[in-house]
Amino acid sequence: MAKTVLVTNAVGSLACGILRIIRSLNLRDVRVIGISSVPASAANHLCDQVVLLPASYTEQDGPDIPFLKKLCREHDVGLIIPTTDFETYHLKLAQNELPWVACSPANASLAFYDKLMTAELFTRINLPFAKTCLPRAYRGQFARPIVKPRRGGLSKDVFRDATDPSRFSDEFVVQETLVGPEITCAFYATKDQSLHGLIAFERELHSGSTVRCETTNAFDDQILAMAQTLMKEQDVFGSCNIQGIAVDGRLVPFEVNGRVSGTASIRAQFGFEDVRYLLQEYLLGEPLSACQPKRGAAVRMVTDVIYPDVGLDEVASGKPPYTYF
């Protein structure tokens, strides 16, 4: 009998990366549904079915839980993989009404979603973190302040070297600008709360997305200690991503994503297969594949998905032939 996984925000690059991973595993009995804000996208050929989001499903209002319950019931969904931070918190609040949502419980998801709460959590459990405060608490204590949305990501509405951070509302935070190479790292926490593995990249970004990266082992001991402390103090399940800056050999985080993150499709090529682990653990009931990180580098590029001899309406209504270019 087919098992069904639901991937959210199927129009996004992260979701497309997750979908490519799932398809690469050649799981004959796994059916894939994507939920999307548009009927035709680059994800259509990767999904068995694409379902349009209702207008009520927004970051401001939260996911439409009745819509998701109905969708999951009708398609016998066994696993939901959220690809946005706001979904991790809101879907976990409704976990008792849904199939397993591939992220940490609501309290941990909120702590990772809200950057001020993340900073407070790390401070409380004695882990390093970029100095962070609300705008109204800013008194010039950071030489180079950066203002970010308190919740959300993708480098939207980020103000570097802001001249008057205190004028922003409590929907933002002020952080100290850290100088050094950016490090993105991920670890996987199993359902029995054991650490299955970790991987780290030094990376370059453009508009919040990784464009070039290479593996690094320089911070493995620090990442291991952070992961173990987080898992001891907070319920963490599945994939967790820590973003930080290397400052004089010390990794200082500035953000945490408690979900599968944007470099998943790259990590999968270098021995850290968190999407596979989620499917094995929560959908297929199989032992987890070994986590065996290996050395390598990646450069991202734009790829076109070509649907010849059809219009977008035909892409939306079926799975026409396609090519990559």
C-alpha positions in Angstrom: 0.0 0.0 0.0 1.3 3.4 -1.0 2.5 5.7 1.8 2.0 9.5 1.3 4.2 12.4 2.3 3.0 16.0 2.2 5.6 18.8 1.5 4.5 22.4 2.1 5.2 25.5 0.1 6.0 23.3 -3.0 6.7 26.4 -5.1 9.8 27.3 -2.9 13.4 26.3 -3.6 13.7 24.4 -0.3 10.6 22.3 -1.1 11.9 21.6 -4.6 15.1 20.4 -3.1 13.3 18.1 -0.7 11.1 16.8 -3.5 14.2 16.1 -5.7 15.7 14.1 -2.8 12.5 12.1 -2.3 12.4 11.3 -6.1 16.1 10.3 -6.1 15.4 7.6 -3.5 13.2 5.7 -6.0 10.7 4.7 -3.4 8.0 3.0 -5.4 5.5 2.8 -2.6 5.8 6.5 -1.5 3.3 9.0 -3.0 4.2 12.7 -2.8 1.7 15.6 -2.5 2.9 19.3 -2.6 0.8 22.2 -1.4 1.5 25.4 -3.3 0.3 29.0 -3.8 0.3 28.6 -7.6 -1.1 25.8 -9.7 1.9 25.4 -12.0 5.5 25.6 -10.8 8.8 23.8 -11.0 7.5 21.3 -8.4 4.7 19.9 -10.5 6.8 17.2 -12.2 8.2 16.2 -8.8 4.8 15.6 -7.1 2.2 13.0 -7.7 -0.3 15.8 -7.0 -0.1 19.5 -6.3 -2.9 21.0 -4.1 -3.5 24.8 -4.0 -3.4 26.6 -0.7 -6.6 28.2 0.5 -6.5 32.0 1.0 -6.8 31.5 4.8 -3.4 29.8 4.9 -1.1 32.7 5.6 1.9 33.5 7.9 -0.2 36.1 9.7 -3.2 33.7 10.3 -1.3 30.5 10.5 -1.9 27.3 8.6 -5.5 26.3 7.8 -5.7 23.3 10.1 -9.2 22.1 8.9 -7.9 22.2 5.3 -4.9 20.2 6.2 -6.9 17.7 8.3 -9.2 17.1 5.4 -6.4 16.8 2.9 -4.4 14.4 5.0 -7.5 12.2 5.7 -8.5 12.1 2.0 -5.0 11.1 0.8 -3.9 9.0 3.8 -0.9 11.3 4.5 1.5 9.7 7.0 4.1 12.5 7.2 4.2 16.3 6.8 7.5 18.0 6.0 7.1 21.8 6.7 9.4 24.1 4.8 8.7 27.4 6.5 9.4 28.4 10.1 5.9 29.6 11.0 4.5 26.3 9.9 6.7 24.4 12.3 5.2 26.1 15.3 1.6 26.3 14.2 1.5 22.7 12.9 3.0 21.3 16.0 0.3 23.1 18.1 -2.1 21.0 16.1 0.0 17.8 16.1 -2.7 15.7 17.8 -5.0 16.4 14.8 -2.4 15.8 12.1 0.0 13.1 10.9 3.5 13.4 12.2 4.9 16.9 11.5 8.7 16.7 10.8 10.0 19.1 13.3 10.4 19.7 17.0 7.4 20.2 19.5 5.7 23.6 19.6 7.7 25.0 22.4 11.0 24.3 20.7 9.7 25.3 17.3 8.6 28.7 18.7 11.9 29.2 20.4 13.7 28.6 17.1 11.2 30.7 15.1 11.5 33.7 17.3 15.0 35.1 17.3 14.7 36.9 20.6 13.5 33.6 22.2 16.4 31.8 20.5 18.9 34.2 22.0 17.3 33.9 25.4 17.3 30.1 25.2 21.0 29.9 24.2 21.9 32.3 27.0 20.0 30.3 29.6 21.7 27.1 28.7 25.1 28.7 28.4 25.6 28.4 24.6 27.2 31.2 22.6 24.8 33.4 20.5 25.0 36.8 18.8 24.0 39.5 21.2 20.3 40.3 20.6 17.8 42.7 22.0 14.5 44.4 21.1 14.8 47.7 19.4 13.4 49.6 22.4 16.2 48.1 24.5 19.0 49.2 22.1 21.2 51.8 23.6 24.2 51.7 21.2 25.7 48.6 22.9 26.6 47.0 19.5 29.2 48.8 17.4 27.6 47.5 14.2 23.9 46.8 14.7 21.8 44.8 12.3 18.0 44.8 12.4 16.1 41.7 11.5 12.5 40.5 11.6 12.0 38.8 15.0 10.2 35.9 13.2 10.8 34.6 9.8 13.8 34.3 7.5 15.2 34.5 4.0 16.9 37.8 4.7 13.7 39.8 4.1 13.5 43.3 5.7 17.1 43.1 7.1 18.7 46.4 7.8 22.5 46.4 8.1 24.3 49.2 10.0 20.9 50.7 10.9 21.4 54.3 12.0 18.5 54.3 14.5 17.6 50.7 15.5 15.4 51.9 18.4 12.8 53.3 16.0 11.8 49.7 14.9 8.8 47.9 16.5 8.9 44.8 18.6 8.4 42.8 15.5 12.1 43.2 14.9 15.3 42.4 16.9 18.6 44.1 16.9 21.7 41.9 16.7 25.4 42.5 16.9 27.0 42.2 13.5 29.5 39.4 13.6 32.5 39.4 11.3 33.9 36.2 9.9 33.1 33.3 7.6 29.5 32.1 7.7 28.9 28.5 8.9 25.7 26.6 8.4 25.5 23.3 10.2 22.8 20.6 10.7 22.3 17.7 13.0 19.6 15.0 13.2 17.9 14.0 16.4 16.1 10.7 16.3 12.7 10.0 17.9 14.5 8.3 20.8 16.5 11.5 21.3 19.9 10.2 20.1 22.1 12.3 17.8 22.3 10.5 14.5 24.9 12.8 12.9 25.9 16.3 11.9 27.5 18.2 9.0 28.8 21.8 8.5 29.5 24.0 5.5 31.3 27.3 5.2 29.2 29.2 2.7 28.6 32.4 0.7 25.1 33.8 0.3 23.1 35.9 -2.0 19.7 37.3 -0.9 19.7 34.8 2.0 20.3 31.7 -0.1 23.5 29.7 -0.3 25.3 30.1 -3.6 28.7 28.5 -2.9 29.7 26.3 0.0 32.3 23.6 1.1 32.3 21.1 3.9 34.3 21.9 7.0 35.1 19.8 10.1 36.7 22.7 12.0 33.7 23.2 14.2 32.5 19.6 14.7 33.4 19.5 18.4 31.6 22.8 19.0 28.5 21.8 17.0 28.4 18.4 18.8 28.4 20.1 22.2 25.7 22.6 21.1 23.5 19.8 19.7 23.9 17.7 22.8 23.1 20.6 25.1 20.1 21.7 23.0 18.7 18.1 23.0 19.2 17.9 26.8 17.5 21.1 27.5 14.8 21.2 24.8 12.8 18.5 23.0 14.4 18.4 19.5 13.2 16.0 16.8 14.4 15.5 13.2 16.6 17.9 11.4 17.8 21.1 13.1 19.9 23.8 11.4 22.2 26.3 13.1 23.6 29.3 11.3 26.6 31.1 12.8 29.7 33.1 12.2 33.2 31.8 12.9 34.9 34.4 15.1 38.5 33.7 16.0 37.9 30.0 15.8 34.7 30.1 17.8 31.3 29.4 16.2 28.8 32.0 17.3 25.2 31.2 16.2 22.8 33.9 15.2 19.8 31.8 14.0 18.3 28.3 14.3 15.9 26.6 12.0 14.1 23.7 13.6 13.3 22.0 10.3 14.9 20.7 7.1 16.7 23.7 5.7 17.8 25.2 2.4 21.0 23.2 2.0 19.3 19.8 2.4 19.7 19.0 -1.3 23.4 19.8 -1.0 23.9 18.0 2.3 22.3 14.8 0.8 25.2 14.6 -1.7 27.8 14.6 1.1 26.5 11.9 3.4 24.0 13.8 5.6 20.5 12.6 4.3 18.1 14.2 6.7 15.1 13.9 4.3 15.8 10.1 3.9 16.0 9.8 7.7 12.6 11.4 8.2 11.0 9.1 5.7 12.7 6.0 7.2 11.8 7.0 10.8 8.3 8.4 10.5 6.8 7.0 7.2 8.5 3.7 6.4 9.4 2.3 9.8 12.9 1.4 8.6 16.3 1.6 10.4 18.1 4.9 9.6 20.8 4.8 6.9 24.2 5.6 8.2 25.3 9.2 8.4 28.7 9.4 6.8 29.7 13.0 5.9 32.3 13.4 3.3 34.4 16.2 1.9 33.1 18.3 -1.0 31.9 21.7 -2.4 28.9 22.9 -4.2 27.9 25.9 -6.4 24.3 26.7 -7.0 22.9 27.8 -10.3 19.5 28.6 -11.8 18.0 25.6 -13.7 14.9 25.8 -16.0 12.3 23.2 -16.0 11.0 23.0 -19.6 7.5 21.6 -20.4 7.5 21.4 -24.2 4.3 21.9 -26.3 2.0 22.7 -23.4 0.7 25.8 -21.5 0.8 26.4 -17.8 -2.8 25.3 -17.4 -1.7 21.9 -18.8 1.3 21.8 -16.4 -1.1 22.4 -13.6 -3.6 19.8 -14.6 -1.2 16.9 -15.2 2.4 15.7 -15.5 3.5 16.5 -19.0 7.0 15.5 -20.2 9.7 17.9 -19.1 13.4 18.5 -19.4 16.0 20.4 -17.4 18.1 23.2 -18.9 
